[in-house]
Amino acid sequence: MKRFITILATFIATTLAAQEVDDTLYRNIEGVEITASLKGEEEHKAPISSTTLNMRRLEERGIGSVKDISLVSPNFYQPDYGSSITSSIYVRGFGSRIDQPVLGVVIDNVPVMNKNAFDFDFFDIRRVELLRGPQGTLYGRNTSGGVMNITTLSPLEWQGLRAMAEYSTATSYRASAAYYARPNERFGVSFAAAFDHDGGHFRNIYRDEICDRGNSGSARLRLVGNRGRWYFDNTLSAGYTHEGGYAYHHYLPELQTIEPVAYNDPSGYERLTINEGFTARYDWYNITLTSVTSYQYLDDTMTLDQDFSPKSMFTMQQMQREHTVTEEVVIRNKVNNSRWQWLAGTFLFAKWLDMSSPVTFKEDGINELILGNINKGIHSVFPDNNMLFGTDSFVINSDFNIPTYGAALYGQTSVDLGQWRLTAGLRFDFEHASMSYNSNAVVPYRFDMTMEVFEDLHTEFKGRESDMFFEILPKIAAQYRFIGGNVYATITRGYKAGGYNTQIFSDILQAKMMNDMIADLGAEFDLPIGTTTYDSASATRYKPETTWNFEIGTHLDPAKGLHLDASLFWIECFDQQVTVLPKGMNTGRMMSNAARARSFGVELSAEYAVDGFQLSANYGYTNAKFRDYDDGTANYAGKCLPYAPANTASVVVAYSWQIDSRFLDSITIAADWKGVGAIYWNEANTLHQPFYSLLGANLSLRMGSVTATLWGRNITNTDYNTFYFKSVGEEFFSMGRPLEVGIRLNINL
């Protein structure tokens, strides 16, 4: 605490000579007319459930990533699973742990095409808008839960220097700096950069090191211009992440205790992203034509001690290199007082993914998972003989080439009939995906009854699969508008794309290897585990998930400074994508399709601001259950969907005093409460995380162009779990972050 007081005093001292400016940054930006996106309209007028965070709220709350928005928006939950690659998102009861997300992320009108890049550093974000419910009609694939539109600060809106520095517990710190210039009325340029060091909170007692320490850095160059009817916007950004993570605690169900993190092999995640987005817009009388072109590059490596124990079982690496090109063209009439609003567009994309996922089996893994199972079967026929390996480790190599191409045509129109507005939309969406795979291994083996020397067993699983998907996504909405608000009803269809399970190929090859060795013996016996050899990878496919969403809601402005939102929804889900651990397999996860599921719930939001007082309250309730899901051992009909919380809630209260002082302009104190739960951890609903609360608070002092903030998160140091899974028959939990306290300095010149 002495260190924080010293730092705070230093920050205040540096502001005495600062230029005295008012909140011109926020006032100028918030005074600009803003729409949700090139496809949307102002969120409080649209027939949709939404949450919007402007720059002031983002920076006052210290939001540094998409995960920090979790719980602020009703029925939106993105837990911190301990790594930037695990960007699992749950909206209205639905989500996924691997592969296709339930939410689309769009940055300055450019869609982020790989969910591995969802968790990035937030800095100089002007606006975040979360649209809940299926958005497939306008945004396409992987938006069955909604869309998050993120807008960065433009040099045409504000010019000057911005900087931020923050220090917090666990020796964590982050900083950003940006310069915005407008050399003339037609051109603006900005450059921004950020760095983040997370000191980590969890110690791996076996390796005696903090396992979740990490660093990230990013930079963004933006050029914006307009000339006559033309508008241009080009953004080049890059980001790099190198971190540990995977603070998974072994759970002992018989004792109902959680042990400290303890595994022997190093684990971590490294990622490089480069994104180039170019927007060109032409205004012609009452028509606007917009083209958005992007190139996205992702290169990442995940390294895992996949048994998460001190044993030498097996490790995995997943190395991906992906190139993506997108092109979208939208034509629409200008947003004005016309009774008829319309837009039409086309979207094209191509993704080329090269992936390598080698799994290394080590001594304990060989003896317990492979030889142990084989020899149990052999002993039923040859009690005194054994299968032996001539190595204490071997690698199962799995290489994949997965190109995916897509094209879509869509349109939406709205017509005003007095106080009524009727909306209809339709999207035709086509995708072609293929996968070339080569999984192989070489293992020296010997059966001690018949073989005097070791012989190499060559096992290979190689081939190609392809699929085509075609979806028709309609939307209809009716809205009744009156003084002080509106009420609406919508029916929309959404879908998540299908794909391939790349994570289970090592299990398939492992099963094939054991069956090949048994076949060489010429004896008849069964393995004690359910191994299966596939002749092709068709069994590793999973189908698209589709939903129908029925919603009614209202947006109200009943009094000055007060805004209220409410919505009721019902979702029917078909071919729901669920993450499962295949029976008899040890190293992989796979996506499967449940038969049916449904979800219904409510979302409530209130915003009130008068003079220096601000109140924000949000609540979401979701009742999401399987209608029909039989995995071969049990039918889970009527059980709650795992990993998605039933309740999400938040309250933020703040008050600002304007100080007429030479050294101090204003003081703001704020407190926040977040609550979430219950969360079921498995389909049988035998384990769950009860509802828990997190408290936070901050104190901000504004002195001219400088604001210093002392903040705290989880100030009651509440213990809670964010993730649960099984590996090699053992159970593990990931725990939430403990008490954090920090100090932040913002400068706007």
N, C-alpha and C positions, 0 to 999 in steps of 0.2 A: 504494500500500500504506500510506503514511503516513496518508492520509485514512481508510482502513478502521480502522487502529489507534486513531486519534483518536475515531472514531465509537464503536468498541467500548468504549473507556475511558469515554466519556460515558454510554453505556447502563448500564454497570456502576455508575457513580456514582449514577445516578438510582434504582437499586434499593435503596440502603442504608436508605432510610426506608420501603421497601415492606412491606406487611403480609405476615408470613410464613405462607404457606398451603401445603398439600401439593397433590398432583395430584388434588384432589377433583373437578375438572371431568371428567377422563377416567375416574376410578374410578366416579363416579356414573352417567355415561352408559353405560359398558360394563357396569355392573351391571343396567341395565334390560333386561328380556326383549325381544328384538328378533326379528322375523320378516323374511323377505326383502321382502315387500310384502303388500298386501291379498289377493294371489292365491297367494302362495308359502308355503313352510315353511322352516325353518332350513336354510341352504345345505348344511351338512355331512351333513344327513340326507336331502337330496333326491337323486333319481337324475339328476344333471345335473353337468356340468363347470362350475365357477365359481371366481371370485376375489373376495375381500372385502377392502376397505381401510377400517379404522375411522378415527376422527378423529385419534387419536394418530399413526398412520402417515401420514396425509395431511399433517398439519402438520409432522411431523418431516422429511418428504421435500420439503416446500415445493411440493406439487402445487397449481398455480394454475389448471388447466384440464383438460378431458378429454384433450387431447393429451399432457399430462404423465403420464397413466396408460399410454401406449403402451409396450410391451415389458415392463411390470411383470406383465401378465397373459399367459400363454402364448398364442401365435397371435392376439394382438390387436395391431394396428398402425395407428396414426393419425399419419402423418407431418405435419410442419409444412411446408405448401406455400407459406407466406408470406402468408396472408391468412385472416381469420376466416371468410370465406365458403367457403373450400375445405376443408370438413370431411370429407374422404374417409377412410373407415374400411374396413379389411380384416380379416376374421376367417376363419381356416381356409382361406385362399387366395382368398376371394371378396370383392368390394367393388365400388365404382363411383366414378368421378371426378365425375360430374354426376348431377343428378336424384335418383332414389330411393336412400336409403342401405341398407346391408346390416344395420345395427344400429339398434334402437329405443332411445331415451333417455326415461326416465321420471323426473320430479322430484316427490317427495312424492305419488306415485300419479297424477300428471298427465302424459300423453304429450306430448313435444315434437313437433309435427306438421310442422315445416319444418326440414330439416337445416342451413339457413343459420343457425339459432339454436343449433346444437350447441356451438359454441366460445364459451363464456361464462366469466365470472370465477368461480372457485371461492373461496368464503369461508364459514366456519362450516358446513362440510359434515360431518354426523355420520357418514355411512356411504356407501360406494359398493360396489355389488355388481354384478359382471359375470357374466351367465349366457351361456355359449357354446353354440352350436348353435341350430337353429330354435326359435323361441318363438311361432310363429304361432297355436298352439291357444289360448293365453291372451292373447296380446298383438296378434295380427293382422298387418296389413300391415307390410312393411319390417322384419321381424325374423328373416329367414332366417339371419342370422349370430349373432343373440343379442339380449339386452336389457341395458342398463345402468340399474339402479335407483339413483337418487341420493336420499338423505334428508338434509334440513337439520336443524339443531339446533332443538329445540322449547323454548319457555319453560316448559313443564311439566316438563322433564327437568333444566334447569339455570337458575339465576338469577344475574345479575351483569353485570359489564362485561367485554367482550373487545375487545382491540385488537391490531393487527399493523402493523408498518412495516418496509419492506425497501428497501435500496439496493444496486444492483449495477452492474457494468461497463456501458459504453455509456450512462452517465448514465440508467439505468433505475431506476424506483422504483415501489413500490406500497404501498397502505395500506388497512386496513379497520378498522371500529369497529362494535360492536354492543352493545345493551343488552337484557337479558332480565329480565322481571319477572313475578311471580305474586302479584297483589294478594290473592287468596284461593285456597282449595284447588280451586276450580272454573274458574278463568280464568287465562290467561297471555297476555302480549303481548311482542313483541320487534320491534326495528327494527335493521336492519343496512345498512351502506353500504360501498362499496369503490371505490377508484380505482387505475388502473394506467397507468403511462407507460412505453412501450418506446422506448428511445433509438435502436434500430435497429443493424444490424451491417453493412449492405451499401450501398456508395456507387454511385450512378448517375453515371458519369464524364462522360457527355454533358451532363447538367443540373447536375453538380457539387453533388449533394445526397444525403443519406442517404434511400434510397427506402423503407425498411421501418419508419420511425418511426410510432408510433401512440399513441392514448389511448383508454381505456375507463373507464366508470363504471357502477355499478349500485346499486340499493337494494331492500330487501325488508322488507315489513311483514307480520307474522304474528300472527294472533289465534287462540288455541286455548282451547276450553272443554269442560267435561263437566257434565252435570246428570242425575243418575239413570242411566237407560239410554242417554242420548244423549251423543254426542261430536261436536264441531264443530271444524273446522280451516280457516281461511281465510288464503290467502297472496296478497298483491298485490306484484308485482315489476316492475321496469323496468330496462332496460339500454341503454346508448348506446356505440357504437364509432365512432371516426373514425381511420382509419389509412391508411398507404401500403401498401407491400408489393410483390409481384411482382418480386422480385429475380432475374430470369431472365437467365442467362448464355448468350451465344451459343456454340454448340459447333461446332468445325471438324472434321468426321470425317476429312478427309484428313490432318490434322496431329494428330488426337486431342488437341486442346487446347481449353480453356474460356477464353473471353475475359471481361473485366469486364462488369458490367451497363452498358448504354449504349442508352437510348432517349430520344426527344425529347419526346413528349407526356406530360403528367402522368397518373398512375394512382393509384387508391386505392379504398377501400371505406368506406361509412358505413352504419350500421344503428341503428335504434331498435326495441326490443321492449317490449311491455307484456303481462304475463300475470296473469290472475286465476284462481285455483283454489280451489274450495270443496268440502270433504269433509264429509259428514254420515253418521254411523254410529249404528245403533240395535241394541242388544243385547237379545234377547228369549229368555230361558232358554238354550237350546242353539243358538240361531240368531243370526247377525249379518247385518244388511242394511246395505250401504254404497252411497252415491251420491257420485260424483266428477264435478263440473261445472267446465268451464273455458272461458275466452275468451282467445284468443291473437291478438296483433296484431304484425305485422312490417312494417316500412317500411325498405327498404334500397336503396342505389345503388352499383353497381360501375362504375368508370371504367377503361378499358384502352386503352393504346397497343398494339393487338393484334398488330402486327408486331414489337414489342419491339426496334426498331432505330432508328438515327438518321434513317432515311428518313421522309418524310411519306406513309405508305401509307394506313392507315385506323385509326380509333379506334372504340370501342364503349362505349355506356352500357347498363346493364341496371338498370332501375328497377322495383322490385316493391312492391306494397302488398297485404298478405294479411290477411284476417279469418278466424278459425277458431273454431268452437264444438264442444265435445265433451261427451258425456254418457255415463257408464258406471254401471251398477247391478250390484252383485255380491251374491248371497246365498250363504251358506255356513254349515256347522255350525262351532262353535267348535273351535279346535285344542286337543284334550284327549287323554285316553287311550282314546277310543273306537276300536273296530276299523275303523270306516267313516268316512272323511272325504270330503266332497263340496263342490263349489261350482258355481254356474251364474251366468251373467251375460249382459248385452247391452251393446253399445257402438255409439254413434251419433256421427257427425261430419259437419260441413259446412265446406268451405273455399271462400272466394271470393278468387281471385287476379287482380289487374289488373297487367299487365306491359307495359312499353314498352322496346324494345331498338333504339334508333336506331344505325345504323352510318354513320359519316362517311368517305367516300372522299376522299382528298386527292390532291395533284398526282402524286406518285410512284405511288400506287395506281391512279389513273386511267390513267396512261400505260403502266404495266407490266402491270396485271391486266385492264384492260378494252380500252382502245384498242389496246394492243400485240397482244392476241389477235385483236381484230376485224380490224385492218389486215393481220395475217399472212394471214388468209383472203382479204381483199379483194385483196391483191397477187398471189394466184394467178390472179385474173381481170383485175384492173386494176392493173398494176405501178406506175403513176405517180400513183395517186390514194389518198386517205386519208379516213378518218372523223375528224372533229374535234369536240371539245366546247367550248362557249362558256363554260366555268367551270373553275376549278382545284380545286373541291370541290363535293360534293353529298351529300345525306343520304338513305339508305334508311330510312324509318320502318317499324317493325313494332310493332303494338299487339295485345295479347292479353287476352282475358277467359276465365279457366279456372275454372269452378266444379266442385267434386268433392264427391260425397255418398257416405256409406258407412253400412252397418248390419251388425251381426254378432250371432249368438247362439252361445254356447259353454258347455261344461260339462266338468267333470273330476271323476273319483271315484277314491278309493284304498281298498283293503280290506286289512287285515292278516290273514294266515293263518299264525299262529305267527311264525316268524322271517322269513317272506316278506311283502313288500308288493307288491301288484299295482295298477297305475295305468292308467287309460284316459281319453282326452279327445277331444273333437270340437268343431270350430268351423265354422260356416257363415258365410261372409264375402261380402258383396255391395258393389260400388261402381259408381257411375255418374259418368263424367267427360266433359266436353265442352270444346271450345275454339272460340271465335270469334276470327278473326284478320283483320288488315288490314295488309298490307305494301304500301308505295307509294313512288314517287319521281318527281321531275320533273327532266329533264336537257335543256338546250339542246344540239342536235347538228346537224352539217352534213356532208354528203358532198360534197367539193370538186369533183366532176365534174358533179353535177347540181343542187346547191343553192347559191344565192348568199348566202342569209342563214340564220342559225340558227333552228331550229324546236324547240319544246318537245316532248319525248317523255314522255308520261304513261304510266307503267306501274303496274299495280295487281294485287295478288294477294289476294283477299278471299273469305272463306267461313266455314263452320262444320263441325266434326267432333264426333262423340260416340261413346262406347264404354261397354260394360257388362262388368264382370268379376265372375265368381262362382267362389269357391274353397271346397273342402272340405278341412279341415286336421285330420287325425287324429294321435293320439299314443298309444303304448302303452309301458309300462315295467314291468320286474320288478326287485325289489331284495331281496337276502338280507342280513339284519342279524345281527351277532354281537358279542360283547364286544370292543370296541376298533375297531369300524368296520362297513363294509358294502361289498358289491359290487352293481353294477347293470348293466342293459342297457336301452337305449331305441331306439325307432324313431319318428321324427317327420317331419312334412312342413312345409315352410315356403315362403313366396313373397314376392317383391318386386312391388309394383304396377307396372302398365304406365303409359304416359303419352305425351306429345307432345314432339317435338324443336323447341323454340322458337328454338334458337340458329342454325338453318340457313336461316331465312326470308330473310335478307339475301342469301345465296348463291342461293336460288331466284329471287328478284327480279332479281338481277344477271344470271343466265342468261337469264331471260325478257326482260330489257331488250336484251341483245345479240342474241337471236334476233329480236326485234321490229324492231330497226334493220336487220338483214340482210334480213328479209322485205321491208322498204320499198325495198330496192335492186333487187329483182326479178332478182337473180342467183343462180346455183346454186353454192355452195361450202360447205365444212365449216369450222367453227372448229377450231383446233389443240388445243382442250381439250374434254373430255367434258362439255359443258353439257347440261342437261336441264330442260325446262319441265314443271312439274306442273300438271295441270288442277285438282287438289284437294290438300289436305294429307294425304290418306290415307297417302302414302308416308312421312310424317314420324312416323307412329305407331310405337311399339314395344310388344311384348307383355309380359305379366308373366313373371317368372322363377320357376321352381318347383324345389324340391329335396327329396330324400329323404335323411335323415340317420340313419345306423346307428352306435350308440355303445355301448361297454362301458367301465366304469370302477370306481374304488373310492375310498372315503374312509376313512383309517385314523388311529387314535390309538394307536400301539403303545407309547408311553411318555409319562411325564409331561412336558408342555411340547412334545411333538413331534406334528405333524400332517402327514400325507402325502396327496396327491391324485394320481391317475393316470387317464388315459383314452385310449382308442383310438377313432378315428372314421373313417367312410367316408361320403362325400357324393356323390350323383349329382345333377347339375344339368341341367335342361332349359330350352331357350330362354334361355340365359345372356345377360344384358345386358352388352354391351361398348361402350366409347366409341371411336368411329372418326372419322376425318377424311374426309368424302365425297370421292370422286375428282372432280377438276376444280373443286373448291370451295376457297375461300381463307379465309373469315372465321369459319366456324362449326364446332362439334363436334356430333355427333349420337349418340344411343344406338341401337344395333342389337342384334339377337338372334343370337348364335351358336347352332349346333345343339345340341351336347352338351359337357359338361365333367364332370370328376370330381376329387375331392380325397380324400386319406387322410393320416392323420398321428397324432401322439402328443402328449399334454400331461402334463407332470410338474410338481408343486409340492411344496415342503417348507417347513415353518415350525417353528422350534425356538426356544424361549425358556426360559431357566433362570437364576435370580438376575438378574444384570445383563446377561447375554449374549443377543443376538438374532441369528438367522440366517434369511434368507428367500431361497429359490432357486426359479427358475421356468425351464422350458424348453418350447418348442413347436416341433414339426417338421411342415411341411406339404408334401405332394407334390401339387400342383394342376396339371392339364394338360387341354388340349382333347381331347375324344374325336373331335369332328368340327366343323370351322369353315372354310368356304371363303368368302373375301370377294370372289371373282371373279378374283383374280390369283394366289392361292396357297391351298393347303390346309394349315392349321396343326395338323392332328391330331398329337398326341404332343408338342406344344410346351407349355412352361410358361405359365401364366396370367401376364400382365404386372402389375407394380406391387405384387404381394403377396409378402412375403418367405418364403423357404423355412424359415428358422430365426429364432426370437426367443428370447432368453435374458436373464436378469438374476440377479444375486446381490447381496444387501445384508447386510452384517455390521456389527453395532453392539455397543458395550459401554458400560454406565453404571456410574459409581462414585458411591456415596452419600457425601457429604462432611459430616462433623459439624463445621460451621463457622458462625460467626455471619453471615458474608457469602455463603456458597456452600452450596447444598444438594446439587447433583449435577453431574457432568461426563459428557457422552456424546460419544463419537467414533464415527463411522460412515464406511464406504466402500461404494461401489456400483459395479458393473460391468454394462453393458448391451451386448448384441451382437445384430446383425440382419444378414440377408442369406442367400443372394444374392437380388437383386431384378432381374428382367428388365424391360426398358423397352419392349419391343415384342413383337408376336405372333410374329415370326420368331425371337426370342431372339438377335438379333445384337448387342445392347447390354445390359450388365448392371452393377449395382453389386455389387462383391464384398462378402463378409462384413466388417463393420467393428465396432470396439469403442469404447465411450465410458466414461470413468472419471469418477467423482464422489466427493466427500468432504465431510464437515461436522463441525464441533466445536460442541457446545451446552453452555452454562452456565446452570443453573437457580438462580435466587436468589429464594426466596420465590415470589411471584406472577409473576415475570418470567423469561423464557427468552431468552437472546441466542445466535444461531446464526451462525457463519461458515461459508459453504458455497462449493463450487466444482463446476461442471459442465463436462464435456469438458475436463478439466484437462490432457490431452495435446494439446489443440488439433488433434484429428483432422479431416482433410478428408474429406467424404463428400457424396453427392448424395441428395436426397430426392424429386426429380421430374424427368421428362423429357417433352417434347412437341415437336411440329412446328407451325410456322406459316409460311405462304407458302413452303413448300419448305425452310425453314431449321429447324435443330434447336437446342433450348435445354435447359439444366439449371437446376434450383434447388438451391442448396447448403445444407447443414446449418449450424446456428449454431456459431460458434467458441467458444473458451474464454470462460466466464463465471464471475465471482467476485462474491460479495455477502455482505451481513450483514443479518440479520433479527431483529426484536425482537417477541416475543409477550407479551402481558399478560393475565392472567385475574384479575379482582377480584370 
